Structures are given as C-alpha cells and as structure tokens.
Amino acid sequence: MLETGVVISSFALLGTNYSINRFFPYFKTEDRKHNGFFFWAFAMPAVGYFFVFIGLLVFKHELLGFFKSDNAMLNRLYPMLLALVLFSLFQTVLETSNANHGRIAVSNFLREVVLRIIILAGGYLYYLGWIGYETSVWVIVGSYSVVVIFNFFYLRTLTLIHLKPDFDFLRKNKELVADIYKYTAMLFLGGLTGLIVGKIDFLMISAQKNLADTAIYSIGFYLALLIEIPKRTILQIANPIISGHMKNNNMPEVQKMYKQIPINQLIAASILFYLIWLNIDNLFQIMPRGDFYKTGKLVVFLIAMGRLIDMIGSAAGPVMANSKFYGYSMFNFVVSIVVAVTSNLLLIPIFGINGAAFGTILTFFFSQGVAIYFIYRKTGLHPFAKNQLYIFLILGIFLLPTLWGKWFLNPFLDGAVRTLLMGGSFVYVLYRLKLSVEFSAMVDKIVAKGKTFIR
C-alpha cells in the first residue's frame, strides 16, 4: 500500500516538485511574496489530487483486481490509501520548498527519524497485540500527516506563504509561463516514469507472487535503501545549486559538481552498505521471524549494488532537468520503463524476488547510461573519475572476508567486534587514500573533536 500510494501521488503532483526546483528563482522576491508562487505550488497538486481521488473511486475494482490473491485485504485498506496519497503528495511539495530555501535538516529529520519512529511504534503495538492490523495501518498514514504539518509550519518560519496569485506577473512573463507548462508536462511524465520504475518490482511481485513474498522483498529492499539516505540529502542541497549554475551557464562549476557528487555519495553509501552487510546475519537472527525474512538476504546485496551503480550518474538527473535539452529525458524515461517492466516480467517467474532485485540492477545500469550519454553528447561533461573505481575495488576486497560467515554465535558480540575491526578498517582505508576532500575533512573534524573531548 505504501509503494502504491507513493506512485499514485506522483500523478497528483503534476510535476510540481520539479517546477519548484527550476522556477522558484524566477519568482523569488525580497518581500517574500514571491509573485504568488506558493499559490501555484499548492494549487496544482490539489487539483491533481482531486482527479486522482475521483479516478481511484471510479477504477477501484480494476485496481484491486490487479492484486488477485490479496484482493479482500487491500479492499479494507483502500480508505487509508486515499489519505496516504494526499499526505505523501504534500510532503513532497513542502520538502522541495524547504530545500529551495537552503534548509533540509528539519525535513530530513522528520522523514528519516520522526516518520520511522511513529511507523515502528505502530508496528510494535500491533506485534504486541495491543492494536489491530487496520489500526496499525492508520497509524502509518497518520505519521505522514504529522510530517506534513510540521513541514508546513517550518516553511512558515523560512518565508511568507503568500497564497494570492499574481496574474500581472504572469502576463508580463508569457515566455516563462510557456516554459513552465512545457517543462512541467515533460518532467511530470519523466518523474512518473521514474517512480513507476522504482516501485514496479513491488507491484509485480504482489501481482505475480503474493504479499508474503512482497513482505520478504520489502525487508531486504528497505535495508539496502538505507544506503541512499546520504544521497537524498546531498541531492536536496545540490539540486538548487546546479539549477543556479545551469541558469548562469557556469559549466565549470557544473562539471565539478557532476564528478564530486558521485564520489561523496559512493563513499557514504559504501560505508553504510558494508556495515549492513557485515551484520546482515545478525540482523536476521535478532529480527522477529528472522528465518522467514532471511530468504531475502540476496535481495539486500543486489538492491544495494544497483543503488551504488545508480550513484555514479546520480547528478545526471539534476543536470539534465535544469538544462535546455531536458526534453531528451523522455528517451531515458522510455528506456527505463521498458527495461524495468521487461526484466521483472522475465526474471520474477524464474528467480522470484531475487529476479526482481537483479532487474533493478539492469534498470539502473541502462537508465543512467542513457542519461550520461546524452549529457556528454550535448555538453561534453561526464561524471566518471578514477576514485570511483578505487571505491568499488576497496569495497570488493573488504567484502571477501564476509564470505566466511559469523565470528561469534552471539549476534550482539559478533556485530560489535566485526563492526569495530572490519568496519573501522574499511573507513580508515578510504580515509588514508584521500579519495574525497570533503570526506577527509569530515573525518579530520570528527577526530579533532574526539581528541578535544578526551582531553
């Protein structure tokens, strides 16, 4: 339901999240009314949600029919899905607006910490038998509403949320309006395709297998997805900056960020993945019904590899979306969805959930390859650097000792020792090779603070 809600909310967004990033600098004013920008930022998704809401009611039977084996259960969750789409929609709008004001810490804390704590609380209460299943799902939906409310009030501390449209500004800037329509339509289709590609594995496993397989896959998927937390943070910061450089045609700075972003993301993601993989057996051992979910162990590895590959061209999206040739994104979107659907159709019946995970690797490989190729043809820019190869080689070498399994039977002792020795060694090697100026500076800063604290 969560994955379906995210995909459906992308319809209602109507590309607004992309338009906020690209066009807010054109509306921004010193009086903080921003020429009525926030009226359109909220009105367009509201209109989109109205049509999506009607569509979900009209085509309810057809949508539920897609999930044949679990139709009855999902029918009971349908009202929650309608609410979830609404909250997920405005969460995206508000987070994007906050990022355009150079503030991401609060939004990230709400999404990565507050949201997860409430969801965990609901799940734990259900696990204890204190609340029913449907109530626990309402708790999850309610957690998204909490994030939306706090994001809204935080945005009010950053700027005036002026909801009166300035039609005079639009009449004076007809070329800008035309560009907004064209850009929003194109990126709406692209963003929709991207979300479908990112969630198609969940939907197809649910349709071709059952919700038990989906549950196993989701545990592995979300464990692997933890390595993307730094990426989301970095791109939230980088997107408006890249937009400004592209607007001013400052290509040297764009090239610098185009290479710099993947290196920093790869280092952060590799460390997180290595720590997860070191402790993967311990995690399943202490997890309730761990033997059941352990069948998704390979999913964690494959999804993580796919995400690491994706990070090489992670800045390609912002570069292309903020360039004059953003229309070429459409070809990339077509390739992505064709590869995603085809690979899942072919691989899930043969390899089950592992086939879906491998399809993710193929999708990222082809989609990022196409994006990188187009940007290189148009600008001569590319994201490749030898340090990226070094990071993969070091990770591969450090993964070899994990083939010998656990060192101690106790999961907590094993996790502590392996994390300290192997994880610490991995971070030390990455630091000593000076693969990233930013990473080295961060480690130096942490070490200096540690020495000061000890003294």
MOWOWO-V649620 format. One record per run of one state. SS is the DSSP state (A for helix, B for strand, O for the rest). FROM is the first residue (numbers start at 1). TO is the last residue. Records with the same first field share a line. If there is no record, write none. Layout:
BEGIN
SS->FROM-TO / FROM-TO
END
This chain:
BEGIN
O->1-1 / 14-15 / 28-33 / 59-59 / 66-67 / 100-104 / 129-132 / 159-166 / 173-173 / 209-210 / 248-250 / 279-279 / 287-289 / 313-315 / 322-325 / 352-352 / 380-385 / 405-410 / 433-436 / 455-455
A->2-13 / 16-27 / 34-58 / 60-65 / 68-99 / 105-128 / 133-158 / 167-172 / 174-208 / 211-247 / 251-278 / 280-286 / 290-312 / 316-321 / 326-351 / 353-379 / 386-404 / 411-432 / 437-454
END
